[in-house]
Amino acid sequence: MPNFSPLLYTTTGDTCFLDELDLSAEQLGEIDGARKEIRVALKADLSNVLRDKGLEGDICQPRFYIQGSRAYKTLNSPCITPPQQSDIDDGVYLPLSVMREKSSPKLAIELFFEAVTEVLKPICDSKGWRTESKTTCVRVTISEYAHIDLPLYVIPDTRFMLLKAGLESIEGRAFDSAMNAEQQTWKTLPSDQILLADREQGWRKSDPMAMKDWFKAEVEGKDQLVRVVRYLKAFRDKQWEEKGPSSILLMAIACPLYERFEKRDDRALLHIVKGIPAALQAGVASPIDPESSLTEHMSKESIAEAVERFETFARYLEGAIEATDSQVAFNWLLEMLGDRLPNDPDRMKANTEALPSFMAAIPPLAGPAEPVKRTKAG
């Protein structure tokens, strides 16, 4: 009965699946360098461009807040490139008075999107980047493997000025230090006073800090849970070339299902995966707004597809743990997680802790070729 945790995560220095999910230091450096250049460009010119477009008032330099998987420490490299890319979210914030357009609030939103795109055009042209306006952000694709999304927000003027002073004091710090200081500075902002520019729905309340605080509290002292979330995202990226369940949805499902298994990431992963189909069928509420559903926008067909794929994943994981042959077990894992899993089935330690010593000493017999018949979604 193999224990394949050493292939998922190890501190011995051997390569492992989690290491293969990481972006390289060079890639992270390129991403963070691009993020800083984008911030510099927007700080220098966004206010002027908005004023040129007819918006009045004391327009200030924008402020920024890292959010999403880079902030949660669950960022993975893409599995299938193209079309997949690593997604970095950097919120852009302006004072509320800038966006008060008496005739049409949606006009102000369009001006906001247009101004950000216009400001970034010179740097994008020079770097070979490209911009794209999405429903709630401007996307800047900086390479074949990564893009930076810029969701656009407004906050009350008085709060903006307080944040401006606090954030100016941390500029120039290294990424982790700056991100931690950023988070402390933003904590003073009430959730109900943050409005996101949505090109379809208009200005709507949205608090990225609340989601970040929720996840941070959920994973406090639970490094294994953070790793399992990354395994779930890696499975999604392997099985869905595009689309698939959102990262926020996977996080919201995984956290209440999590149970700790000492030195057994394989069993912790299996435990959560077994619970995902029922959670999807029941519907998943937002962890920061119980009245908001994370599954209501999904079609019945996409939910059924996700249920089937996670049921298959659970069968393959359980089959691998219960297998009597490490190579067979490895093949099943390879089909579910892809070739970023180290090709070293000999490191799948025999799980002898629950067996009597005389049974543990008996060599295992080869198992079947597959734990289940292939499904159409497997």
C-alpha positions in Angstrom: 0.0 0.0 0.0 2.0 3.0 -1.3 2.4 6.3 0.6 2.9 8.8 -2.2 3.3 11.8 0.0 7.0 12.0 -0.7 6.3 12.6 -4.3 3.8 15.4 -3.5 6.0 17.2 -0.8 9.3 16.6 0.9 11.9 18.5 2.8 14.7 16.0 2.0 16.0 17.9 -1.0 14.5 15.5 -3.5 12.3 17.0 -6.2 8.6 16.9 -5.5 5.3 17.9 -7.1 5.0 21.0 -5.1 8.4 22.2 -6.3 7.4 21.6 -9.9 4.3 23.8 -9.3 6.4 26.8 -8.4 7.3 29.5 -10.8 11.1 29.9 -11.1 12.9 32.7 -9.3 13.5 34.3 -12.7 9.8 34.1 -13.7 8.7 35.6 -10.3 11.3 38.3 -10.8 9.9 39.1 -14.3 6.4 39.2 -12.9 7.2 41.4 -10.0 9.3 43.7 -12.2 6.4 44.1 -14.6 4.0 44.7 -11.8 6.2 47.5 -10.4 6.6 49.1 -13.9 2.8 49.1 -14.3 2.4 50.8 -11.0 5.0 53.4 -11.8 3.2 54.2 -15.2 -0.2 54.4 -13.6 1.0 56.6 -10.8 2.7 59.0 -13.3 -0.1 59.4 -15.8 -3.5 58.0 -14.8 -4.7 61.2 -13.1 -3.7 63.3 -16.1 -5.4 61.0 -18.6 -8.6 60.9 -16.5 -8.6 64.6 -16.3 -8.1 64.8 -20.1 -11.2 62.6 -20.5 -13.3 65.1 -18.6 -13.4 63.8 -15.1 -13.2 66.7 -12.6 -12.0 67.1 -9.0 -8.7 66.6 -7.2 -7.7 63.5 -8.9 -4.9 61.7 -7.0 -2.3 59.1 -7.9 -3.8 55.6 -7.7 -2.9 53.2 -4.9 -2.5 49.4 -5.2 -3.2 46.2 -3.3 -1.8 42.7 -4.2 -4.6 40.2 -4.0 -5.4 36.7 -5.3 -3.2 33.7 -5.4 0.1 35.6 -5.1 -1.1 37.1 -1.8 -2.6 33.7 -0.6 0.7 31.9 -1.4 -1.2 29.4 -3.6 0.2 30.6 -7.0 1.0 27.8 -9.4 2.8 27.8 -12.7 0.5 26.9 -15.6 0.1 23.3 -16.6 -0.8 23.7 -20.3 0.7 26.7 -22.0 -1.0 28.0 -24.0 -3.7 28.7 -23.1 -3.1 28.7 -19.4 -1.2 31.4 -17.6 -0.3 32.3 -14.0 -2.7 35.0 -12.8 -1.4 37.9 -10.6 -4.0 40.4 -9.3 -3.0 43.9 -8.4 -5.9 46.1 -7.4 -5.9 49.8 -8.6 -7.7 52.2 -6.2 -8.8 55.9 -6.6 -10.8 58.2 -4.4 -14.6 57.9 -4.9 -15.1 61.5 -5.9 -13.1 60.9 -9.1 -15.7 58.4 -10.4 -18.9 60.3 -9.5 -20.3 60.8 -13.0 -23.8 62.4 -12.6 -25.1 61.4 -16.0 -24.0 57.8 -16.0 -22.0 55.8 -13.4 -21.2 53.3 -16.1 -19.7 56.0 -18.3 -17.2 56.7 -15.5 -16.4 52.9 -15.4 -15.7 52.9 -19.1 -13.5 56.0 -18.7 -11.6 54.3 -16.0 -10.9 51.2 -18.2 -10.0 53.4 -21.2 -7.7 55.5 -19.1 -5.8 52.6 -17.7 -5.4 51.0 -21.1 -4.2 54.3 -22.6 -1.6 54.9 -19.9 -0.2 51.4 -20.3 -0.1 51.5 -24.1 3.5 52.9 -24.4 5.1 50.5 -22.0 3.1 47.6 -23.5 4.3 48.5 -27.0 7.9 48.8 -25.9 7.8 45.5 -23.9 5.7 43.4 -26.3 2.9 43.1 -23.7 -0.8 43.4 -24.6 -3.8 44.7 -22.8 -7.4 43.3 -22.8 -10.4 44.8 -21.0 -12.3 42.1 -19.1 -15.5 42.5 -17.1 -13.9 43.6 -13.9 -10.3 44.3 -14.8 -7.7 45.3 -17.4 -5.5 42.4 -18.2 -1.9 42.8 -19.1 -0.3 39.7 -20.7 3.4 40.0 -20.0 4.6 36.6 -21.3 3.3 33.3 -22.6 3.1 32.0 -19.0 1.7 35.0 -17.0 -0.6 37.9 -17.0 -1.4 40.7 -14.5 -5.0 41.6 -13.8 -5.8 45.1 -12.7 -9.2 45.2 -11.0 -10.3 48.8 -10.6 -11.8 50.2 -7.4 -12.9 53.4 -5.7 -12.9 54.1 -2.0 -14.0 57.2 0.1 -11.8 60.2 -0.3 -10.9 60.5 3.4 -9.9 56.8 3.6 -7.9 57.2 0.4 -5.8 60.0 1.8 -5.0 58.0 5.0 -4.0 55.0 2.8 -1.9 57.2 0.6 0.2 58.4 3.5 0.6 54.8 4.9 1.5 53.2 1.6 4.0 55.8 0.7 6.0 54.8 3.7 6.5 51.2 2.5 7.5 51.9 -1.1 10.7 50.3 -2.2 10.6 47.3 0.2 11.1 43.7 -1.0 8.0 41.9 -2.1 7.1 39.9 1.0 7.9 42.8 3.3 5.9 45.3 1.2 3.0 42.9 0.9 2.8 42.4 4.6 3.0 46.1 5.3 0.4 46.7 2.6 -2.0 44.4 4.3 -1.7 46.1 7.7 -2.2 49.5 6.1 -5.4 48.3 4.2 -6.9 46.7 7.3 -8.3 50.1 8.3 -10.6 50.2 5.4 -14.3 49.1 6.0 -15.5 46.3 3.7 -18.7 48.1 2.7 -16.8 51.2 1.4 -14.9 49.4 -1.4 -16.6 49.6 -4.8 -15.4 47.5 -7.8 -15.8 48.7 -11.4 -17.9 46.0 -13.2 -18.6 46.8 -16.8 -21.8 44.7 -16.7 -23.2 45.5 -13.2 -21.8 48.9 -12.5 -20.2 49.8 -9.2 -20.6 47.0 -6.7 -19.3 46.3 -3.3 -16.3 44.0 -3.3 -13.7 43.6 -0.6 -10.5 41.6 -1.7 -9.1 42.2 1.8 -11.9 40.2 3.4 -11.2 37.2 1.3 -7.5 37.4 2.0 -8.2 37.7 5.8 -10.6 34.7 5.7 -8.1 32.4 3.9 -5.3 33.5 6.2 -7.3 32.7 9.2 -8.4 29.3 7.8 -4.8 28.2 7.0 -3.2 29.6 10.2 -0.9 26.8 11.4 -2.1 24.5 8.5 0.7 24.5 5.9 -0.7 21.1 4.7 -4.0 22.8 3.8 -2.2 25.4 1.7 -0.3 22.6 -0.1 -3.6 20.7 -0.7 -5.2 23.7 -2.2 -2.3 24.0 -4.7 -2.7 20.3 -5.5 -6.4 20.8 -6.2 -5.6 23.8 -8.5 -2.9 21.6 -10.3 -5.5 18.9 -10.8 -7.9 21.4 -12.3 -5.3 22.8 -14.6 -4.4 19.3 -15.8 -8.0 18.2 -16.4 -9.5 21.4 -17.7 -7.3 23.1 -20.4 -9.6 26.1 -20.0 -12.2 27.2 -17.5 -12.8 24.7 -14.7 -13.8 25.5 -11.1 -12.4 28.8 -9.9 -9.6 28.9 -7.4 -11.8 30.8 -4.9 -14.4 28.0 -5.2 -11.8 25.3 -4.6 -10.5 27.2 -1.5 -14.0 27.7 -0.2 -14.8 23.9 -0.5 -11.4 22.7 0.8 -11.1 24.7 4.0 -14.2 23.3 5.8 -13.4 19.8 4.6 -9.8 19.7 5.7 -8.5 17.3 8.3 -4.8 17.0 9.2 -3.0 13.8 8.4 0.5 13.8 9.8 3.1 13.5 7.0 0.4 12.2 4.7 -0.5 14.9 2.1 -1.9 12.0 0.0 -4.5 11.2 2.6 -5.3 14.8 3.3 -5.9 15.4 -0.4 -8.0 12.3 -0.7 -10.2 13.3 2.2 -11.0 16.6 0.7 -11.5 15.3 -2.9 -14.0 12.8 -1.6 -16.1 15.6 -0.2 -16.0 17.9 -3.2 -18.7 16.3 -5.3 -21.3 16.6 -2.6 -20.3 20.2 -1.9 -20.7 21.1 -5.5 -24.1 19.5 -5.8 -25.3 21.3 -2.6 -24.0 24.7 -3.7 -21.1 26.6 -2.2 -21.6 30.0 -0.5 -19.0 32.7 -0.5 -17.0 32.4 2.8 -17.2 36.2 3.3 -20.8 36.7 2.2 -23.2 33.8 3.0 -25.9 35.3 0.8 -23.6 35.1 -2.3 -23.1 31.8 -4.0 -19.9 30.7 -5.8 -21.7 28.1 -7.8 -24.9 29.9 -8.9 -23.1 31.2 -12.1 -22.2 27.7 -13.1 -24.4 25.8 -15.5 -25.9 22.4 -14.4 -23.7 20.8 -17.1 -20.5 22.4 -15.8 -21.3 21.3 -12.2 -22.1 17.8 -13.3 -18.8 17.7 -15.2 -16.9 18.9 -12.2 -18.7 16.3 -9.9 -17.8 13.5 -12.3 -14.1 14.5 -12.6 -13.6 14.9 -8.9 -15.4 11.5 -8.3 -12.9 10.0 -10.8 -10.0 11.8 -9.0 -11.1 10.3 -5.7 -11.2 6.8 -7.1 -7.8 7.1 -8.6 -6.3 8.6 -5.4 -7.8 5.9 -3.3 -6.8 3.2 -5.7 -3.2 4.5 -5.6 -3.1 4.5 -1.8 -4.6 1.0 -1.7 -2.5 -0.4 -4.6 0.0 -3.2 -4.1 2.3 -2.0 -6.9 4.0 1.4 -6.8 4.4 1.6 -10.6 0.6 1.0 -11.1 -0.2 3.5 -8.4 2.2 6.1 -10.0 0.5 5.6 -13.4 -2.9 6.4 -11.9 -1.5 9.6 -10.2 0.2 10.6 -13.4 -3.1 10.5 -15.3 -4.8 12.7 -12.7 -2.0 15.2 -11.9 0.2 15.2 -15.0 3.9 14.8 -15.7 5.0 17.5 -13.2 4.8 14.6 -10.7 8.3 13.3 -10.3 8.8 10.1 -12.2 10.2 8.2 -9.3 7.7 5.5 -8.1 10.3 3.9 -6.0 10.0 6.8 -3.6 6.4 5.8 -2.9 7.0 4.3 0.5 5.1 1.2 1.5 2.4 2.1 4.0 3.1 -0.4 6.7 2.1 1.5 9.8 -1.4 -0.2 10.0 -0.2 -3.7 9.1 1.0 -6.4 11.4 4.8 -6.9 11.1 4.4 -10.4 9.5 2.1 -8.9 6.8 4.3 -5.9 6.2 7.2 -8.2 5.4 5.3 -9.9 2.5 6.2 -8.5 -0.9 3.1 -6.9 -2.6 1.6 -8.4 -5.6 1.0 -6.4 -8.8 -2.4 -4.7 -8.9 -4.8 -4.2 -11.8 -4.1 -1.9 -14.6 -6.8 0.7 -13.6 -8.8 1.2 -10.4 -12.0 2.0 -12.4 -13.2 2.1 -16.0 -12.4 5.3 -17.7 -15.2 7.9 -17.7 -15.8 10.4 -20.4 -14.7 13.2 -18.2 -11.7 11.4 -16.7 
